[in-house]
Amino acid sequence: MTSSNPSHSDRECDVAIIGAGPSGAVAAKLLRDNGVSVIILEGSEFPRFSIGESLLPNCLNILEKADLLRPVTEAGFQHKNGATFERGHERRHIDFRENFDEGWGTAFQVQRAEFDKILADGATQSGAEILYGRFVVDAELNKGHCVLTHKGKDGDVATVHSKFVVDASGYGRVLPRLLDLETPSGLANRSSLFTHVKDNINPDHIDRNKILITVHPERKDVWYWLIPFSNGTSSVGVVYSETDEKLDDDQLFERLLGETRMGEILGSSERIRPLNKLNGYSCNVSRLHGSGYVLLGNAAEFLDPVFSSGVTIALKSAELAVPQILKELAGDPTEWDREFAIPLKKGVDVFRVFVNSWYEGGLQDIVLRFPESDSELPLMMVSILSGYAWNDKSTLVNHPKRILRVLEDICV
Ligand SMILES: Cc1cc2nc3c(=O)[nH]c(=O)nc-3n(C[C@H](O)[C@H](O)[C@H](O)COP(=O)(O)OP(=O)(O)OC[C@H]3O[C@@H](n4cnc5c(N)ncnc54)[C@H](O)[C@@H]3O)c2cc1C
């Protein structure tokens, strides 16, 4: 039986946000900076674990704009200046500082429990109210008048009335499910196993300032990440297509690690989190906005972890959505497609081309074998890997498929 909790009942605000992950917290902060009243309904209690620990430099530009970079910088996260790609004996270090764009050329490797709490606390300090432990279970959405129904762990039900709703619920995908907006992603069904370890890594074996991406020597659909943190621990994961092998998750994880140099690098490591598994993580929606709502970050679309683009896209979606939300609240004409959906999709589509080329093998050859050159192309390539997928001045952003095809011919 459910009962109503007076402390949560019939709350009102300008904008209600579902989820206090990166997209929700940054949207809340940008809205608060414009004097908008915000309530965030967050199902979990923070801090809580989340995957998505390797940030790209372009994230820092958006955090800076939201005035959230200082607490992130002061938290002591692992500095990140690039990525190392390896496959068998081939190895390539990519330095994010050598890119085509203006703006940050470095980032951080973050434990998301702490990182997300810092962003959420930043939103709270600016005046946003976060109701933790409140799951949104229903939504009535009309232009200028929306009602979210939310539930606590003990089943008590309450509502938030707002003029607009932002769905930043990530894998919760609250509005896509309630409004039947989910569509297939078009990407193959892949799985991931991951954990945290006390890594005990020999410093000669890796550069802790870089994410290590290792490709299986024989299977281009299998790759691994090693994301060192600043406290001697690391995030370790493998992405693979499901096979019919009769191994349990632990056996499969250890076997796959052992088939590359990762097994050697992590030979003295100790697991400090249970192994997690995510199946079929790619997702999409039929529309990104509608009467009274917008979808941000993973609540809208998630491609693939390979280029660590998830948090960058989530923050970019918040940055692009906020000006339109402000117009909605002011009763001004909005440009949701022209100013939000179309530009957002442009960058996401660049990453989509990169992801497809990666799994077909072309991009694996390109990142490992791209010849040194004085042209702007290597800088443009590093820019995309740094999260700058929205720069109209980059030929690679404007014509990713065509350029990658040319590069593949050079690099195979
Ligand atoms: C295997 C894997 C590895 C990845 N690695 C990276 C990486 O290295 N770098 C990177 O940038 N990205 C990575 N990602 C992607 C990254 O995890 C996401 O893109 C990012 O977290 C999206 O942020 P968000 O704000 O949209 O959602 P989230 O971070 O998922 O936050 C959503 C919030 O909504 C809350 N919520 C959910 N349902 C409800 C509900 N019904 N009511 C109220 N609250 C709710 C959740 O509790 C959560 O706190 C990876 C993804 C996968 C699958």
The ligand as a Tripos MOL2 file, in Angstrom:
@<TRIPOS>MOLECULE
LIG
   53    58     1     0     0
SMALL
NO_CHARGES

@<TRIPOS>ATOM
      1 C1         30.7520    0.0350  -20.2820 C.3       1 LIG1
      2 C2         30.6480    1.5230  -20.3540 C.ar      1 LIG1
      3 C3         31.7830    2.3120  -20.1840 C.ar      1 LIG1
      4 C4         31.6900    3.7130  -20.2830 C.ar      1 LIG1
      5 N1         32.8290    4.4560  -20.1750 N.ar      1 LIG1
      6 C5         32.7510    5.8040  -20.3640 C.ar      1 LIG1
      7 C6         33.9180    6.6240  -20.2550 C.ar      1 LIG1
      8 O1         35.0290    6.1410  -20.0160 O.2       1 LIG1
      9 N2         33.7740    7.9630  -20.4250 N.ar      1 LIG1
     10 C7         32.5510    8.5330  -20.6870 C.ar      1 LIG1
     11 O2         32.4770    9.7590  -20.8610 O.2       1 LIG1
     12 N3         31.4380    7.7850  -20.7400 N.ar      1 LIG1
     13 C8         31.4980    6.4450  -20.5900 C.ar      1 LIG1
     14 N4         30.3600    5.7020  -20.6130 N.ar      1 LIG1
     15 C9         29.0720    6.4010  -20.7810 C.3       1 LIG1
     16 C10        28.6130    7.0810  -19.4720 C.3       1 LIG1
     17 O3         28.4090    6.0940  -18.4980 O.3       1 LIG1
     18 C11        27.3060    7.8310  -19.7180 C.3       1 LIG1
     19 O4         27.2800    8.3620  -21.0150 O.3       1 LIG1
     20 C12        27.0720    8.9750  -18.7360 C.3       1 LIG1
     21 O5         27.0940    8.5230  -17.4180 O.3       1 LIG1
     22 C13        25.7170    9.6200  -19.0610 C.3       1 LIG1
     23 O6         25.4170   10.6180  -18.1110 O.3       1 LIG1
     24 P1         23.8970   10.9990  -17.8360 P.3       1 LIG1
     25 O7         23.9220   12.2190  -17.0100 O.co2     1 LIG1
     26 O8         23.1510   11.0340  -19.1140 O.co2     1 LIG1
     27 O9         23.2870    9.7570  -17.0420 O.3       1 LIG1
     28 P2         23.7610    8.9690  -15.7310 P.3       1 LIG1
     29 O10        25.1510    9.2680  -15.4160 O.co2     1 LIG1
     30 O11        23.3940    7.5380  -15.9910 O.co2     1 LIG1
     31 O12        22.8340    9.5570  -14.5830 O.3       1 LIG1
     32 C14        21.4530    9.2830  -14.5570 C.3       1 LIG1
     33 C15        20.9050    9.4330  -13.1450 C.3       1 LIG1
     34 O13        19.4830    9.2620  -13.1980 O.3       1 LIG1
     35 C16        19.0620    8.5040  -12.0740 C.3       1 LIG1
     36 N5         17.7870    7.8350  -12.4150 N.ar      1 LIG1
     37 C17        17.5910    6.7980  -13.2590 C.ar      1 LIG1
     38 N6         16.2780    6.4700  -13.2940 N.ar      1 LIG1
     39 C18        15.6360    7.3440  -12.4570 C.ar      1 LIG1
     40 C19        14.2640    7.5130  -12.0700 C.ar      1 LIG1
     41 N7         13.2850    6.7050  -12.5350 N.pl3     1 LIG1
     42 N8         13.9760    8.5080  -11.2010 N.ar      1 LIG1
     43 C20        14.9490    9.3280  -10.6950 C.ar      1 LIG1
     44 N9         16.2640    9.1720  -11.0120 N.ar      1 LIG1
     45 C21        16.6000    8.2110  -11.8940 C.ar      1 LIG1
     46 C22        20.1960    7.5120  -11.8500 C.3       1 LIG1
     47 O14        20.2000    7.0470  -10.5100 O.3       1 LIG1
     48 C23        21.4230    8.3700  -12.2000 C.3       1 LIG1
     49 O15        21.9740    8.9730  -11.0430 O.3       1 LIG1
     50 C24        30.4310    4.3160  -20.5200 C.ar      1 LIG1
     51 C25        29.3010    3.5290  -20.6650 C.ar      1 LIG1
     52 C26        29.4010    2.1440  -20.6060 C.ar      1 LIG1
     53 C27        28.1680    1.3220  -20.8050 C.3       1 LIG1
@<TRIPOS>BOND
     1     1     2 1
     2     2     3 ar
     3     2    52 ar
     4     3     4 ar
     5     4     5 ar
     6     4    50 ar
     7     5     6 ar
     8     6     7 ar
     9     6    13 1
    10     7     8 2
    11     7     9 ar
    12     9    10 ar
    13    10    11 2
    14    10    12 ar
    15    12    13 ar
    16    13    14 ar
    17    14    15 1
    18    14    50 ar
    19    15    16 1
    20    16    17 1
    21    16    18 1
    22    18    19 1
    23    18    20 1
    24    20    21 1
    25    20    22 1
    26    22    23 1
    27    23    24 1
    28    24    25 2
    29    24    26 1
    30    24    27 1
    31    27    28 1
    32    28    29 2
    33    28    30 1
    34    28    31 1
    35    31    32 1
    36    32    33 1
    37    33    34 1
    38    33    48 1
    39    34    35 1
    40    35    36 1
    41    35    46 1
    42    36    37 ar
    43    36    45 ar
    44    37    38 ar
    45    38    39 ar
    46    39    40 ar
    47    39    45 ar
    48    40    41 1
    49    40    42 ar
    50    42    43 ar
    51    43    44 ar
    52    44    45 ar
    53    46    47 1
    54    46    48 1
    55    48    49 1
    56    50    51 ar
    57    51    52 ar
    58    52    53 1
@<TRIPOS>SUBSTRUCTURE
     1 LIG1         1 GROUP 0 **** ****
